[in-house]
């Protein structure tokens, strides 16, 4: 089978499309014929060797956590799923023609494989950081870097819970953020004053790692009311860095419920082939995403 792999830590150029042996589903796992794989910032952080504590990596290694595809092998002890089912979920080395998943759910009706592959990690992350930052219905949440996959999920989940959301993003993404129910403003010079004019901030999320931790603490008045998923230096300021995943099966079930209720939809901004994995990582690292980027197999 074809698989994206890297034999050394480094830049996008270390990624190679190789012929590899097919993986097989062990106990408690399923294998899918991958139709699409989500592109997440953690993918290139792993490739660079940034997050070895949370993601121990033995070289050579595959790439990717999220996938959507068709079940074609079921491991011992697994029930509730059959060969031929269309599922989305999380596993390992998902930039490949076949991948083993450790958590999965049936794809909601109406989603393409490309769309479904964009949900698993971002919804788990969105649910986790909303919980960790402690924002409650009736309060206001500031989301820095709101137009990407996690931000798109946060805005919609928070609004569904009765939380007012202020989202910062590029000038070209203001209408997109408003369409997701956010009070939108641009980043750049004077952004904190623009946020203050939109209302009091009870809690804040840093999703882009753009060096705004100090300002987010000032806006909330308390570093304990700020959570980052992108700035590894956040704890120096007393801000929690959230990098340990919660229950992925619970997140997938919640995603399916929200999608079915019409409360969550994350668009695919751009698709790539496996041979374009390096380009996908370059684009992901550059940021400014609107929705999701996915690999199409």
C-alpha positions in Angstrom: 0.0 0.0 0.0 1.0 3.7 -0.3 1.9 5.5 2.9 3.4 8.8 3.8 6.4 8.3 6.1 9.5 10.1 7.5 12.8 8.6 8.5 14.2 11.6 10.4 12.7 14.6 12.2 12.8 17.8 10.2 11.0 20.0 7.7 8.3 19.1 5.2 11.0 17.7 2.8 11.5 14.7 5.1 8.1 13.3 4.1 8.1 10.5 1.5 5.4 8.5 -0.2 6.5 4.9 0.1 5.3 1.4 -0.5 4.6 -0.2 2.9 3.2 -3.4 4.4 -0.5 -3.1 5.2 -1.3 -2.8 9.0 -3.8 -5.1 10.6 -6.5 -4.6 13.3 -5.4 -5.9 16.7 -7.7 -6.5 19.7 -10.1 -3.6 20.2 -9.2 -2.0 16.9 -10.6 -1.8 13.3 -8.9 -1.2 10.0 -10.3 1.0 7.4 -9.7 1.6 3.7 -8.9 5.2 4.1 -10.8 7.6 1.8 -9.6 10.8 3.5 -7.3 11.9 6.4 -7.4 15.1 8.4 -4.4 17.4 8.4 -3.7 18.7 11.9 -1.0 20.9 13.4 0.0 18.0 15.6 1.0 16.1 12.4 3.8 18.5 11.6 4.7 19.0 15.3 5.3 15.2 15.4 7.3 15.4 12.2 9.5 18.1 13.7 10.0 16.1 16.9 8.3 18.9 19.0 5.9 16.8 21.0 7.7 13.5 21.7 6.4 13.5 25.3 2.8 13.3 24.2 3.5 11.4 21.0 6.5 9.0 21.3 7.7 8.4 17.8 9.9 5.6 16.6 11.5 6.3 13.3 10.7 5.6 10.5 7.2 6.7 11.3 3.9 7.3 9.6 1.9 10.5 9.7 -1.7 11.4 10.6 -4.2 10.8 13.4 -7.7 11.3 11.8 -9.4 9.4 9.0 -12.6 8.5 7.4 -13.1 5.4 5.4 -14.7 2.0 5.0 -14.2 -0.8 7.6 -12.5 -3.8 6.1 -11.0 -5.6 9.1 -12.3 -5.9 12.7 -10.1 -6.8 15.6 -10.9 -9.2 18.4 -13.4 -7.9 21.0 -14.9 -5.3 18.8 -18.6 -5.2 18.3 -21.2 -2.7 17.0 -19.4 -2.2 13.7 -19.4 -4.3 10.5 -17.1 -4.7 7.5 -18.4 -2.2 4.9 -19.5 0.5 7.4 -18.5 4.1 6.7 -16.8 5.5 9.8 -14.7 8.4 10.9 -12.2 8.3 13.8 -8.7 8.5 15.2 -5.8 6.1 14.9 -2.2 6.3 13.6 -0.4 6.7 10.3 -3.7 7.7 8.6 -1.9 9.3 5.6 -2.1 5.9 3.9 -4.4 3.6 1.9 -5.1 1.6 5.0 -5.0 2.6 8.6 -5.9 1.1 12.0 -8.3 3.2 14.2 -8.5 3.1 18.0 -11.6 5.2 18.2 -14.4 5.6 15.7 -18.1 6.2 15.0 -20.4 5.8 12.1 -20.3 8.7 9.7 -23.3 11.0 10.1 -25.7 11.1 7.1 -24.9 13.8 4.6 -21.2 14.0 5.1 -18.6 13.2 2.5 -15.5 11.3 3.5 -13.5 14.5 3.0 -15.7 16.4 5.4 -15.9 13.6 8.0 -12.1 13.2 8.1 -11.9 16.8 9.3 -13.8 16.3 12.6 -12.3 13.8 15.0 -9.3 15.7 16.5 -10.7 19.2 16.2 -14.0 18.3 17.9 -12.2 16.5 20.7 -9.9 19.5 21.1 -12.7 22.0 21.0 -14.8 20.1 23.6 -11.7 19.8 25.9 -10.6 23.4 25.8 -14.1 24.7 26.4 -14.3 22.5 29.4 -10.8 23.4 30.7 -11.2 27.1 30.4 -14.4 26.9 32.5 -16.6 29.2 30.4 -20.3 29.0 31.3 -23.6 29.8 29.5 -24.2 33.5 29.5 -20.5 34.3 29.6 -18.3 35.6 26.8 -15.4 33.5 25.4 -12.6 35.2 23.3 -11.1 32.9 20.6 -7.8 34.0 19.2 -7.3 32.4 15.8 -10.9 31.4 15.4 -11.2 30.5 11.7 -9.3 27.2 11.6 -10.7 23.8 12.3 -10.6 23.9 16.1 -11.9 27.5 16.1 -14.7 26.7 13.8 -15.8 23.9 16.1 -15.4 26.0 19.3 -17.5 28.8 17.9 -20.4 26.5 17.0 -20.3 24.4 20.2 -20.0 27.4 22.4 -22.9 29.2 20.7 -25.0 26.0 21.0 -24.3 26.1 24.8 -25.5 29.7 25.1 -22.0 31.2 25.3 -21.2 34.5 23.5 -18.1 34.2 21.4 -15.7 36.9 20.2 -13.4 35.6 17.4 -10.3 37.1 15.9 -9.2 36.3 12.4 -7.8 37.7 9.2 -9.7 40.4 7.3 -10.8 37.9 4.7 -12.4 35.7 7.3 -14.6 38.2 9.1 -17.8 37.2 7.3 -17.0 33.5 7.8 -16.7 34.0 11.6 -19.9 36.0 11.7 -21.6 33.2 9.8 -20.6 30.9 12.7 -22.3 33.2 15.2 -19.2 35.0 16.5 -18.7 38.7 17.2 -15.7 39.1 14.8 -12.7 41.3 14.7 -9.3 41.4 13.1 -6.0 40.8 14.8 -3.1 43.1 14.3 -2.4 46.6 15.9 -5.1 47.7 18.2 -6.9 44.3 18.4 -7.3 44.3 22.1 -9.2 47.6 22.1 -11.4 46.3 19.3 -12.2 43.3 21.5 -12.9 45.5 24.5 -15.4 47.4 22.4 -17.3 44.2 21.7 -17.7 43.3 25.4 -16.2 42.0 28.6 -14.2 38.8 28.2 -14.7 36.1 30.8 -12.4 33.5 29.3 -10.0 33.1 26.3 -8.5 30.5 24.1 -5.3 30.8 22.1 -5.6 28.5 19.1 -3.0 30.1 16.8 0.1 30.5 18.9 0.7 34.0 17.6 2.3 35.5 20.7 -0.9 36.9 22.3 -0.8 35.2 25.7 0.0 38.3 27.7 -2.9 40.2 26.0 -5.3 37.4 26.7 -4.4 37.4 30.3 -4.9 41.2 30.5 -8.3 40.9 28.8 -9.6 38.2 31.2 -7.7 39.5 34.2 -6.7 36.0 35.3 -4.2 33.5 33.6 -6.4 30.6 34.9 -9.1 31.8 32.5 -6.9 31.3 29.5 -6.0 28.1 27.7 -3.6 27.6 24.8 -3.2 24.7 22.4 -0.5 26.4 20.3 2.0 28.2 22.5 4.3 25.8 24.3 5.6 28.8 26.4 2.1 29.6 27.8 2.8 28.0 31.2 5.5 30.6 31.9 2.6 33.1 32.2 0.5 30.8 34.3 -1.6 29.8 31.4 -2.6 26.1 30.9 -1.2 24.5 27.7 -3.7 21.8 26.7 -2.1 18.9 24.9 -3.5 15.7 26.3 -6.5 14.3 24.6 -9.7 13.4 26.4 -12.2 10.7 25.4 -12.1 10.5 21.6 -15.1 8.1 21.4 -17.2 10.6 23.5 -16.1 13.4 21.2 -17.0 11.5 18.1 -20.5 10.7 19.5 -21.0 14.4 20.4 -19.8 15.5 17.0 -22.3 13.1 15.4 -25.1 14.5 17.6 -24.3 18.1 16.8 -24.0 17.4 13.0 -27.3 15.6 13.0 -29.0 18.5 14.8 -27.5 21.0 12.2 -25.4 22.7 14.9 -21.9 21.8 13.6 -20.5 22.0 10.1 -16.8 22.5 9.3 -16.0 23.2 5.7 -13.0 21.7 3.8 -10.9 24.5 2.6 -8.4 22.5 0.6 -7.7 18.8 -0.3 -4.4 17.2 -1.1 -3.3 13.8 -2.5 -0.8 11.7 -0.5 1.9 12.8 -2.9 1.2 16.4 -1.8 1.7 15.8 2.0 4.6 18.2 2.2 2.5 20.9 0.6 -0.3 20.2 3.1 2.1 20.6 6.0 3.6 23.9 4.6 0.1 25.3 4.3 -0.9 24.1 7.7 2.1 25.7 9.3 1.4 29.0 7.5 -2.0 29.1 9.3 -4.8 31.3 8.0 -7.0 28.3 7.5 -10.8 28.6 7.0 -12.1 25.3 8.2 -10.1 22.2 7.4 -7.4 20.7 5.2 -7.6 17.0 4.3 -5.7 14.4 2.4 -7.8 12.5 -0.2 -6.8 8.9 -0.8 
